[in-house]
Amino acid sequence: MAETAEHPDADLLWLDKEMEEADVQRNLAAKVCQRIGKKCEKLYPPRPPQQWLPDMPVSLQKIIDNSTIHDLKFKTPEPLLAWHKVLDEQRAANKAIQDAYLDKVDEINRESGVDVAEEAFNARVDELYKIGDRIIATPANTLEGILVKLRAVDMMDFASFADENAVFLSIAADIRRLAGKAP
């Protein structure tokens, strides 16, 4: 292969190397997030049980069965109102327990540096995607250049492109150019 500077797709080859390095950095940042996440999981308190609501007593079901919709809507029997109040209190108590658990998890994550690690990871992902966008926007003059574009798409989530058709259109234009059918 000729020197990269002399190659017709020198820009794409340079961007390919840049993207490989960005991918390495992204993977390292992901590993840091995983390590911190595993340490945090060991510190989390036990997860509280999911909300459980008791079945409606048969006596209340009979009241409902013997009532009209109008009665239930405008003259709700007192036993049903009391039942709904108990359920609402149980839901509120469960929500408070779940919220306290999530607050503790957030506190552990914050103190352990999860937020900072995730920000670093997101920055690496953004960097990778910016390079990928530049690769797609750069015309390829050789098959090697087209392969750089395909590798870029493989490294990235294809749906991350603002216009997914732009990827296909870019590669199709490169192929037409190589075939001598486009300017």
N, C-alpha and C positions, 0 to 999 in steps of 0.2 A: 504494500500500500504506500502511496506517495505521502510525503509529509503532510500533516494536518493542515498547515497554513496554505499549502498548494492545492489541497483537495477542493473540488467544486462545492462540497457541502461542509466546508471548514466550520462555519458558524453552527451548523447542526451538530457536528461532532463535538465541538467545544461545549455546546449546551447539553449534550448527552453526558459528558463527563461531569458537568456541573450538577446534572440531575442525579447521577449515580451517587455523588457525594451528599447531595441533599437527602437522598433516600437512606443512606447510611446514618445520617444525623437524625432523621425521623425515626428510624428503627431504634437507635440508642435512646432517644427521648421516650419512646414507647416502653422500652425495657425499664427505664427509671420509673415511669408511671406504674408499671406492673409491680415492681419491687416495693414501692411505697404503698401501693394499694394492698398488697399482701400483708405488709406490716400493720397497716391500719385495721384490716379485717380481724387480726388477732386481738386488737384492743377494743373492738366494738362490744357493747353490752349484748346480752342475749336478745334476739329479736322477740318483741312481744307477740302474743298470739293474734291472729287475724280476728276481726270482729265476728262475734257469734251472737246471733239474735235467736231467742227461744221461739219455738213454734207457738202460734196463737192457740190459746186454750179452746177446747171444744165449746165451752159455754159462750165465749165471745163469737165464735164462728156461727153458732146458732142464732145469736142476735143479728148478725149480718144477714144470714139466710132469711130471717123473718122480717127484714126491714126493706123499705123501698129505697131507691136511689135518692129520692127527695129527702127522706128521713135521715139517711146517712150524711147527706150534704148539709142540710139546714138544721136538723135536730139530732145531731149525733148523740147516741145514748152515752150516758156518763161512764159505764164500764169501758166502752171503746176509747173514750177520751183519756181515761186513766191509763189504759194499755199503751196508747200512742205516746203518752207522756213518759212512761217507763222506758219505752224503746228509744225515745229521743234522748233521755238521760244516759242510757247505755251507749248510744252512738257518740254522744259528747264525751263521755268518760273514755271510750276507746280511742277517739280522735286525740284526746289529750295525751294518752299513753303513747300513741303512734308519733305524735308531734315531738314529745319529749325524747323518744328514741332517735328520731331523725335529727333533732337538734344536737344530741350527743355525738352522733355519727359525723355530722358536719363539723363539730368542734374538734373531734379527733383528726379528721381530714385536714382541717385548716392548720392545726398545730403540727401535723406531720409533713406539711408542705405539698399536699396533693394539688391544691390550686395552682401553686407555682409550677409544679411539674407539668400539669395539664396545659398551662399557658405556654410553657416552653415547647411542649409537643405540638400544640396548635400552631405556634409560630413556624415550626419545622414543616408542618403539613402545608401551611400557606406558602412557604418558600418553594416547596416542591411543586405546588400547583402553578405558581407564577412561572416557574421555569417550563413546566409542561405547556402552559398557554403560549409562551414564547416559541417553543419548539413547533407547536401546531401552526403558529402564524408565520413561521419561516418556510419559504418554498424549498422543497428538496429537488436537487438536480441529478441525483443518482439513486439507485436502488438502496444503497447504504443509508442515504438520507431518509428514505421512506421507512426503512427498518428502525431508525432512530425514533421517528414519529410513533411507530407501532409500539416500541418499547415504552415510550412515554405514556401512551394510553394504558398499557398493561400495568404500569406502576401506580397509576392514579385510578380513582373511581371514575369510570367513564361518565357517569351522570353528573360529575362535578363541573363539566363544561357548561357554560351558560347556554350555548347552542350546540347540542350534541351533533347536529348535522354539520356543524363547522368542521368537526374532525374528519368526517367522511368527505366533505367537499374539498378540504385541504389536501387530503391524500389522493382523491380522484384527480384534482388539478395537477398534482405532481406526476401521477401516472400518465395523464394525457400529455404533459409537457415532455416526459421521457419518451413517449411514443411519437413525439413530433406532431401532435394534433392540436397543440395550444401554443399561444405565443410565449 
